C-alpha cells in the first residue's frame, strides 16, 4: 500500500491532468494548452520526480520508479504534441492533434490512478 505521505503529489498531478482535459473540451486555445502542459511538466519534475522512494518496500519502489519514468516520457511527448497543435492550420490536423493530446492525458490519468490504487 502506498503510504499516505506519497499520495498528495500524485493526487495533485491527477487533478491538474483532469483540469487540462477540461480545457480541450471548449474552444481550443493552443497557447493555453501549451502553457498548461509546461506547468504540469514542471510540477511533475519538482514534486513527484523528486520524491524520496528509498523508504518504500523494494517492490513498490521499483513499481513507482517505473511509472514515474513512463509519466515523464508521456509528459515530454505531450509537450511535443502541444507544439504540433500550435503549428496545425487545417481543421482536420487540429482535431487529430487534439485527440492525440486527449489520449495521452487519459494514459497519464491511468498511471496516476494506478499509483493511488496501490
Secondary structure, 3 states (H helix, E strand, C coil): CCCHHHHHHHHHHHHHHHHHHHHCCCCCCHHHHHHHHHHHHHHHHHHHCCCCCCCCCHHHHHHHHHHHHHHHHHHHHHHHHHHHHHHCCCHHHHHHHHHHHHHHHHHHHHHHHHHHCC
